[in-house]
């Protein structure tokens, strides 16, 4: 029996924090999706950290709202942040007449206007539940694989990097309306989500540098040189994420700086994902052992499939591509599951990272490999059920079947 170490205690505390944050968000998320059939979304989506309209839903294109309008009130309720906006949104129903007061920059002059807009029923509860299942599978599988590796090899620096990378990857798609969560769970989750999601490019790059063995030229000062700018971006994002809830007007004073960091963060996301694939591809050609080279080729192929949607959404956020319809978003969401599945298969099942110690402890290995196969079977069955149901109810039958096939 192995002796418990300080690393095991730290891992236990991190696991406890992760489970608290994930459980609070999952309960809140399930509650919101359950209300989707009765609520109606607002006609617009706001730009991050501002009350400025970034996109207008297709059903409301050509209406009185314009991109760039600054929302001041909804149904005569002042908007001080995302908390107020989410509370208003939860009260709206299809067919309601919503009053939107805004400020518009009309040829250099700022004018106030108020419009009354009839809300339409554009929600898809079945599609929402499919997204819920996929998101929960993504976050839980990332934590399962990551903590398993770290608990087995607590002294291994690469195991900790792998844990951080997988836990972060499980958060890059989970920023869905957490503002109406109850305190203190909201702040607990926001700190957890913000730090992980914004530091994912750092762990991704470090994993590529150190897996399966680090480059000979890598020095500690180089790691710090990489970590400092990533940490600065994550720190600014954490401040903005917490202030966005109720102090969005205060953020307006720093809008230029925050927008700059936001754009820089998107570029860093894309470049880090590309560097991850390139570095591991180069390493696969440098390895002399056939098995090690084969494992790395599998890792690059599977993770490239998962990273592709991230690159697409970076281009959308930068304004270089238009938003996709919900059925295509679901396909991209399902593709993200290739990341934890590939990591688990290569590292645990194929014994990468010199993980022979796991094979000797047969029970752990059996649990890991069986858990991955169970996850695959469960995902397969869930996708079949929801695809058939949504295909029967939706207008886009072939698009839905395509999503299910993926």
Secondary structure as UniProt FT lines:
FT   HELIX           6..34
FT   TURN            35..38
FT   STRAND          44..46
FT   TURN            48..49
FT   STRAND          52..56
FT   HELIX           58..60
FT   TURN            61..62
FT   TURN            67..68
FT   STRAND          70..74
FT   TURN            75..76
FT   STRAND          77..78
FT   HELIX           82..91
FT   TURN            94..95
FT   STRAND          97..106
FT   TURN            107..108
FT   STRAND          109..118
FT   HELIX           125..152
FT   TURN            153..155
FT   HELIX           157..169
FT   TURN            170..173
FT   TURN            179..180
FT   TURN            183..184
FT   HELIX           185..210
FT   TURN            216..217
FT   HELIX           220..243
FT   TURN            244..246
FT   HELIX           248..251
FT   HELIX           252..254
FT   HELIX           255..286
FT   HELIX           290..317
FT   TURN            318..319
FT   HELIX           326..335
FT   HELIX           337..343
FT   HELIX           344..349
FT   TURN            352..355
FT   HELIX           356..360
FT   HELIX           362..393
FT   HELIX           397..405
//
